[in-house]
């Protein structure tokens, strides 16, 4: 498993919506990049900045935050704790 260092967090993004609230299917070319996901792993934090998120938290992050990584067939994002906007 991937183990983030310092104040980094490993997030599994939520799947993009395939249908609108009205029942229309969204084509792959029109799907928006998800901005919500679940924390899978978190680093120990920095000496002067402890970790505020923990494994299992559902978080909101910026549209272009993090670096995409594939591991064992799944896609993840590695980002700094400061890239996380809120927890749900």
Steps between C-alpha positions, in 0.01 A plus 500: 500500500609857437609682816502881470780700665485819711172689444396307188168314469396215269142551377279265299285728281124446486375371167373768260123520458368308199141628521345838572226551759251505212611158377714602202824310443818708490749404225863437600615816322269721711568348843660733753799400705382398850587730789406262779667186629591279795830515688670160462830586673655801670856592592608577857485879450769759552658600828321835506186386312317187624269304270136608521361228272504129568439179306134462406418874487303622199665816371448777245801623304578739217429396142868487401646392837734208544693263282325203339650160582391150394562212739372143452248613239348783707548873455596717796604859565795598719464854632613723783267542794477871412341407162198358686225759528258327743394171655144368476 
